[in-house]
Amino acid sequence: MKGIRSIIFVVIFFILAGLIGYGFEKLFVALLPSATVGSLVKVYDVGVHALSLNFNICGILGLICSYLIVSYLMKK
């Protein structure tokens, strides 16, 4: 039963991270000047083209916030 609970929390983690990252992106676009927003919303690539990792700062912030929320819920 604990394995199913962990799988559910992982799915919730990624969905929540995506929603929070999208929210950060919309918030930054609405509030910050365009020169600053460009560096926060720009997609960065790391690695060889076929095996590259793509990320942006808003997505990383979404992952961090989602991790904090889900880890708090898992402790309860």
DSSP file (Angstrom, degrees, kcal/mol; ACC not computed):
  #  RESIDUE AA STRUCTURE BP1 BP2  ACC     N-H-->O    O-->H-N    N-H-->O    O-->H-N    TCO  KAPPA ALPHA  PHI   PSI    X-CA   Y-CA   Z-CA
    1    1 A M     >        0   0    0      0, 0.0     4,-1.8     0, 0.0     5,-0.1   0.000 360.0 360.0 360.0 -32.7    0.0    0.0    0.0
    2    2 A K  H  >  +     0   0    0      1,-0.2     4,-2.0     2,-0.2     5,-0.1   0.839 360.0  56.5 -67.5 -31.8    2.9    2.3    0.7
    3    3 A G  H  > S+     0   0    0      2,-0.2     4,-2.0     1,-0.2    -1,-0.2   0.893 106.6  48.0 -66.2 -40.4    4.2    1.8   -2.9
    4    4 A I  H  > S+     0   0    0      2,-0.2     4,-2.3     1,-0.2    -1,-0.2   0.893 110.3  52.7 -66.6 -39.5    0.9    3.0   -4.4
    5    5 A R  H  X S+     0   0    0     -4,-1.8     4,-2.2     1,-0.2    -2,-0.2   0.897 109.1  49.9 -62.1 -40.8    0.9    6.0   -2.1
    6    6 A S  H  X S+     0   0    0     -4,-2.0     4,-2.0     2,-0.2    -2,-0.2   0.899 109.9  50.3 -65.4 -40.9    4.4    6.9   -3.3
    7    7 A I  H  X S+     0   0    0     -4,-2.0     4,-2.2     2,-0.2    -2,-0.2   0.908 110.1  50.3 -64.2 -41.5    3.4    6.6   -6.9
    8    8 A I  H  X S+     0   0    0     -4,-2.3     4,-2.5     1,-0.2    -1,-0.2   0.908 110.6  49.4 -62.9 -41.9    0.4    8.9   -6.4
    9    9 A F  H  X S+     0   0    0     -4,-2.2     4,-2.3     2,-0.2    -1,-0.2   0.839 108.8  53.0 -68.9 -31.4    2.6   11.5   -4.7
   10   10 A V  H  X S+     0   0    0     -4,-2.0     4,-2.2     2,-0.2    -2,-0.2   0.918 110.6  47.0 -67.3 -42.5    5.1   11.4   -7.5
   11   11 A V  H  X S+     0   0    0     -4,-2.2     4,-2.2     1,-0.2     5,-0.2   0.929 113.9  47.4 -63.3 -44.7    2.3   12.0  -10.1
   12   12 A I  H  X S+     0   0    0     -4,-2.5     4,-2.8     1,-0.2     5,-0.3   0.887 109.0  56.7 -62.0 -39.0    1.0   14.8   -7.9
   13   13 A F  H  X S+     0   0    0     -4,-2.3     4,-2.3     1,-0.2    -2,-0.2   0.931 110.3  42.2 -58.0 -49.0    4.5   16.2   -7.6
   14   14 A F  H  X S+     0   0    0     -4,-2.2     4,-2.0     2,-0.2    -1,-0.2   0.880 115.8  48.3 -71.2 -37.5    5.0   16.5  -11.3
   15   15 A I  H  X S+     0   0    0     -4,-2.2     4,-2.1     2,-0.2    -2,-0.2   0.939 115.0  45.7 -65.5 -45.6    1.6   17.9  -12.0
   16   16 A L  H  X S+     0   0    0     -4,-2.8     4,-2.7    -5,-0.2     5,-0.2   0.881 110.8  53.6 -64.2 -39.2    1.9   20.4   -9.2
   17   17 A A  H  X S+     0   0    0     -4,-2.3     4,-2.5    -5,-0.3    -1,-0.2   0.901 109.4  48.8 -63.2 -40.9    5.4   21.4  -10.4
   18   18 A G  H  X S+     0   0    0     -4,-2.0     4,-2.3     2,-0.2    -2,-0.2   0.915 112.9  46.6 -64.7 -42.9    4.2   22.0  -13.9
   19   19 A L  H  X S+     0   0    0     -4,-2.1     4,-2.1     2,-0.2    -2,-0.2   0.911 114.6  46.3 -66.9 -42.2    1.3   24.2  -12.7
   20   20 A I  H  X S+     0   0    0     -4,-2.7     4,-2.6     2,-0.2    -2,-0.2   0.911 112.8  50.3 -67.0 -41.9    3.5   26.2  -10.3
   21   21 A G  H  X S+     0   0    0     -4,-2.5     4,-2.1    -5,-0.2    -2,-0.2   0.900 111.2  48.8 -61.9 -41.2    6.2   26.6  -13.0
   22   22 A Y  H  X S+     0   0    0     -4,-2.3     4,-2.3     2,-0.2    -1,-0.2   0.889 111.0  51.2 -64.9 -38.9    3.6   27.9  -15.4
   23   23 A G  H  X S+     0   0    0     -4,-2.1     4,-2.5     2,-0.2    -2,-0.2   0.906 108.9  50.2 -64.6 -42.1    2.3   30.2  -12.8
   24   24 A F  H  X S+     0   0    0     -4,-2.6     4,-2.9     2,-0.2     5,-0.2   0.907 109.9  52.0 -61.0 -40.9    5.7   31.6  -12.1
   25   25 A E  H  X S+     0   0    0     -4,-2.1     4,-2.2     1,-0.2    -2,-0.2   0.936 112.0  44.2 -62.3 -46.9    6.2   32.2  -15.8
   26   26 A K  H  X S+     0   0    0     -4,-2.3     4,-1.8     2,-0.2    -1,-0.2   0.884 114.4  50.8 -65.1 -38.1    2.9   34.1  -16.2
   27   27 A L  H  X S+     0   0    0     -4,-2.5     4,-2.1     2,-0.2     5,-0.3   0.919 111.3  47.1 -64.8 -44.8    3.7   36.1  -13.0
   28   28 A F  H  X S+     0   0    0     -4,-2.9     4,-2.3     1,-0.2    -2,-0.2   0.894 111.5  50.9 -65.6 -39.7    7.2   37.0  -14.2
   29   29 A V  H  < S+     0   0    0     -4,-2.2    -1,-0.2    -5,-0.2    -2,-0.2   0.877 114.4  44.8 -64.9 -36.6    5.9   38.1  -17.7
   30   30 A A  H  < S+     0   0    0     -4,-1.8    -2,-0.2    -5,-0.2    -1,-0.2   0.840 125.2  28.2 -76.6 -33.2    3.3   40.3  -16.1
   31   31 A L  H  < S+     0   0    0     -4,-2.1    -3,-0.2    -5,-0.1    -2,-0.2   0.795 106.2  67.3-103.7 -31.0    5.4   42.0  -13.4
   32   32 A L  S  < S-     0   0    0     -4,-2.3     5,-0.0    -5,-0.3     2,-0.0  -0.553  84.9 -97.1 -97.5 157.0    9.0   42.1  -14.6
   33   33 A P    >>  -     0   0    0      0, 0.0     4,-2.2     0, 0.0     3,-0.5  -0.295  38.8-110.4 -65.4 156.8   10.6   44.1  -17.4
   34   34 A S  H 3> S+     0   0    0      1,-0.2     4,-1.7     2,-0.2    -2,-0.1   0.795 114.5  58.8 -64.1 -30.1   11.2   42.3  -20.7
   35   35 A A  H 3> S+     0   0    0      1,-0.2     4,-0.7     2,-0.2    -1,-0.2   0.893 111.7  40.9 -66.5 -38.1   15.0   42.2  -20.4
   36   36 A T  H X> S+     0   0    0     -3,-0.5     4,-1.1     1,-0.2     3,-0.6   0.874 111.5  55.8 -75.7 -38.9   14.8   40.3  -17.0
   37   37 A V  H 3X S+     0   0    0     -4,-2.2     4,-2.5     1,-0.2     5,-0.3   0.844  97.1  65.6 -64.2 -33.9   11.9   38.0  -18.1
   38   38 A G  H 3X S+     0   0    0     -4,-1.7     4,-1.4     1,-0.2    -1,-0.2   0.879 103.7  44.3 -57.5 -40.0   14.0   36.8  -21.1
   39   39 A S  H << S+     0   0    0     -4,-0.7    18,-0.3    -3,-0.6    -1,-0.2   0.780 115.8  47.5 -77.2 -26.2   16.6   35.2  -18.9
   40   40 A L  H  < S+     0   0    0     -4,-1.1    18,-1.2    -3,-0.2    17,-0.6   0.815 119.8  36.0 -82.4 -31.7   14.0   33.6  -16.6
   41   41 A V  H  < S+     0   0    0     -4,-2.5    -2,-0.2    16,-0.1    -3,-0.2   0.659  89.5 111.6 -97.1 -19.1   11.7   32.2  -19.3
   42   42 A K  S  < S-     0   0    0     -4,-1.4     2,-0.5    -5,-0.3    15,-0.4  -0.267  70.2-123.0 -58.6 139.2   14.4   31.2  -21.8
   43   43 A V        -     0   0    0     13,-0.1     2,-0.4    14,-0.1    13,-0.2  -0.759  25.1-154.3 -88.2 124.9   14.8   27.4  -22.3
   44   44 A Y  E     -A   55   0A   0     11,-3.6    11,-2.1    -2,-0.5     2,-0.4  -0.803   1.8-150.5-100.7 140.6   18.3   26.2  -21.6
   45   45 A D  E     -A   54   0A   0     -2,-0.4     2,-0.4     9,-0.2     9,-0.2  -0.920  11.4-174.7-112.2 135.9   19.8   23.1  -23.1
   46   46 A V  E     +A   53   0A   0      7,-1.9     7,-2.8    -2,-0.4     2,-0.2  -0.997  49.3  10.9-129.2 127.2   22.4   20.9  -21.5
   47   47 A G  S    S-     0   0    0     -2,-0.4     5,-0.2     5,-0.2     2,-0.1  -0.507 100.5 -23.6 110.0-176.1   24.1   17.9  -23.2
   48   48 A V    >   -     0   0    0      3,-0.2     3,-0.6    -2,-0.2     4,-0.1  -0.404  68.2-108.7 -71.1 150.0   24.2   16.4  -26.7
   49   49 A H  G >  S+     0   0    0      1,-0.3     3,-0.9     2,-0.2    -1,-0.1   0.875 116.7  42.7 -52.7 -47.6   21.3   17.3  -29.0
   50   50 A A  G 3  S+     0   0    0      1,-0.2    -1,-0.3     0, 0.0    -3,-0.0   0.789 126.6  33.2 -72.2 -26.6   19.7   13.9  -28.9
   51   51 A L  G <  S+     0   0    0     -3,-0.6    -3,-0.2     2,-0.1    -1,-0.2  -0.056  90.5 141.3-117.8  31.1   20.2   13.4  -25.2
   52   52 A S    <   -     0   0    0     -3,-0.9     2,-0.5    -5,-0.2    -5,-0.2  -0.331  46.1-135.6 -80.8 158.1   19.8   17.0  -24.0
   53   53 A L  E     -A   46   0A   0     -7,-2.8    -7,-1.9    -2,-0.1     2,-0.4  -0.957  19.1-159.7-110.3 124.9   18.1   18.2  -20.9
   54   54 A N  E     +A   45   0A   0     -2,-0.5     2,-0.3    -9,-0.2    -9,-0.2  -0.898  23.7 146.9-109.4 133.7   15.9   21.3  -21.4
   55   55 A F  E     -A   44   0A   0    -11,-2.1   -11,-3.6    -2,-0.4     2,-0.3  -0.981  26.9-155.7-154.8 163.0   14.9   23.5  -18.5
   56   56 A N     >  -     0   0    0     -2,-0.3     4,-1.8   -13,-0.2     3,-0.2  -0.926  36.6-106.4-137.4 167.8   14.1   27.1  -17.5
   57   57 A I  H  > S+     0   0    0    -17,-0.6     4,-2.4   -15,-0.4     5,-0.2   0.863 117.6  55.4 -64.5 -38.1   14.3   29.0  -14.2
   58   58 A C  H  > S+     0   0    0    -18,-1.2     4,-2.1     1,-0.2    -1,-0.2   0.893 107.5  50.3 -62.9 -39.4   10.5   29.0  -13.8
   59   59 A G  H  > S+     0   0    0      2,-0.2     4,-2.2     1,-0.2    -1,-0.2   0.885 109.4  50.4 -65.6 -39.1   10.4   25.2  -14.1
   60   60 A I  H  X S+     0   0    0     -4,-1.8     4,-2.3     2,-0.2    -2,-0.2   0.911 110.5  49.5 -65.3 -42.4   13.1   24.8  -11.5
   61   61 A L  H  X S+     0   0    0     -4,-2.4     4,-2.5     1,-0.2     5,-0.2   0.887 110.2  51.9 -62.8 -38.2   11.3   27.1   -9.1
   62   62 A G  H  X S+     0   0    0     -4,-2.1     4,-2.4     2,-0.2    -2,-0.2   0.897 109.2  49.5 -64.1 -40.9    8.1   25.0   -9.7
   63   63 A L  H  X S+     0   0    0     -4,-2.2     4,-2.4     2,-0.2    -2,-0.2   0.907 111.8  48.4 -64.1 -42.1   10.0   21.8   -8.9
   64   64 A I  H  X S+     0   0    0     -4,-2.3     4,-2.1     2,-0.2    -2,-0.2   0.942 114.4  44.5 -65.0 -47.7   11.4   23.2   -5.7
   65   65 A C  H  X S+     0   0    0     -4,-2.5     4,-2.2     1,-0.2    -2,-0.2   0.907 114.3  49.7 -64.1 -41.1    8.0   24.6   -4.5
   66   66 A S  H  X S+     0   0    0     -4,-2.4     4,-2.9    -5,-0.2     5,-0.3   0.896 108.8  52.6 -64.7 -39.9    6.3   21.3   -5.4
   67   67 A Y  H  X S+     0   0    0     -4,-2.4     4,-2.6     1,-0.2     5,-0.2   0.912 109.4  49.4 -61.6 -42.3    8.9   19.3   -3.6
   68   68 A L  H  X S+     0   0    0     -4,-2.1     4,-1.6     2,-0.2    -2,-0.2   0.906 114.1  45.4 -63.7 -41.6    8.4   21.4   -0.4
   69   69 A I  H  X S+     0   0    0     -4,-2.2     4,-2.0     2,-0.2    -2,-0.2   0.941 116.2  44.0 -67.6 -47.6    4.6   20.9   -0.6
   70   70 A V  H  X S+     0   0    0     -4,-2.9     4,-2.3     1,-0.2    -2,-0.2   0.886 112.8  51.3 -69.0 -38.5    4.6   17.2   -1.4
   71   71 A S  H  X S+     0   0    0     -4,-2.6     4,-1.2    -5,-0.3    -1,-0.2   0.865 110.0  50.9 -67.3 -32.7    7.3   16.4    1.2
   72   72 A Y  H  X S+     0   0    0     -4,-1.6     4,-0.8    -5,-0.2    -2,-0.2   0.906 111.9  47.1 -66.9 -40.6    5.2   18.3    3.8
   73   73 A L  H  < S+     0   0    0     -4,-2.0     3,-0.4     1,-0.2    -2,-0.2   0.846 108.0  55.9 -68.9 -33.7    2.1   16.3    2.9
   74   74 A M  H  < S+     0   0    0     -4,-2.3    -1,-0.2     1,-0.2    -2,-0.2   0.822 102.4  56.6 -69.1 -29.2    4.0   13.0    3.0
   75   75 A K  H  <        0   0    0     -4,-1.2    -1,-0.2     1,-0.2    -2,-0.2   0.771 360.0 360.0 -72.8 -24.7    5.1   13.7    6.6
   76   76 A K     <        0   0    0     -4,-0.8    -1,-0.2    -3,-0.4    -2,-0.2   0.485 360.0 360.0 -75.1 360.0    1.5   14.1    7.7
